[in-house]
Amino acid sequence: MPSSQLDYQDFVLRNDPKGMFALTKAFPSQCADALRIAATVTLPSIEPNLVVLTGLGGSAAGGDFTKALFDEFGKVSFLVNRDYQLPSFVNRETLVFVTSYSGNTEETLSAYADAMRREAMLIAVTSGGTIGKQAAVDGIPIITIPGGQPPRTALGYMLMPVIYACVELGLLPAQDWGRVIEVLEATVDLCCKPFEQNPAKQIAISLHGRLGVLYGLGNWQGIVANRWKGQLNENSKNLALSGVFPELNHNEILGWVKAKEQGVSQFVGVLLNDGHESPKMKKRFEVTANLVKDVCPFTSIQPLGETLLEKMLSLALLGDFVSLYLAALNDVDPENIDSINFLKSELSNVASV
């Protein structure tokens, strides 16, 4: 049976020559290392009126989590930019985090140049590459993280330095870093337990051969649901849908009316929540789940931890394990990104505007 196979290391790792599972298990130590690195960098004494993080893919994922912290606790606005250019209102009073794991992402290089033209305040987070070299020339503070692994496995390296810097600059409240690492270690332990005690394995089984629907019961929960979607896409080579309450109740809820006729053999839903949402939000899910139960049965998953950062990271890490177990069930290499590499090769032949 597939469920019992997930308890055997040889089965889970048989298509994992690049060690994606090992990298995921090491996420707590990665976060601790990222904090140590960030603490060695001298930050400027600045008081921005806006913070922007510019990046793409795995390098931008940390920006979404940081934005959730700013939405809840921040002293100024924070936004994530995933484009060649920055918004028109970015200026010399804006702090721009330029994040590229490789340091060579073409969109981020373009946004870096745009930020320099606008005389914005910059901090670079990268393993090196062109951005690292250019930031050194320009005298921009650089938080240099280790390279050599897929960006989607480097969330700790891309996220923790940004949050650390924002705390040190007084833009976010202090975090209990030690407790964050402890919660992540507990999450790894949970996700490596036998099937009967392991929600990551159980959810992977439920998603196998089906179209996953990942709903977040609120803003930060929706951000994590979108992270799950990306990890299922890249690691498991599976399509998935993601949505967030209450917005999906104003549009997507009606998409389910004719879903049975769209040729999908079976949908299966996962609700990401922390159990402490408002009665209104809980009722929204209850009614929605009842409306779609004949098309898409839902299961609910909650994080470990108490603070917002602990909850977001533990639930995101659990999703990483789900994607790797599903990759094993799908008999695919979780590291392989041939389609992305082909796209980049084709784009390299197109002149920039």
Secondary structure, DSSP 8 states (H G I E B T S, - for coil): -HHHHTT-HHHHTTT-TT-HHHHHHTHHHHHHHHHHHHHTS-------SEEEEE--THHHHHHHHHHHHHHHH-SSEEEEE-SSS--TT--TTEEEEEEESSS--HHHHHHHHHHHHTT-EEEEEESSHHHHHHHHHHT--EEE---SS-GGG-HHHHHHHHHHHHHHTTSS----HHHHHHHHHHHHHHHTS-GGG-HHHHHHHHHTTSEEEEEESSHHHHHHHHHHHHHIIIII---EEEEETTGGGGTHHHHGGGGGGSS-S-EEEEEE--S---HHHHHHHHHHHHHHTTT--EEEE--S-SSHHHHHHHHHHHHHHHHHHHHHHHT--TT--HHHHHHHHHHTTS---
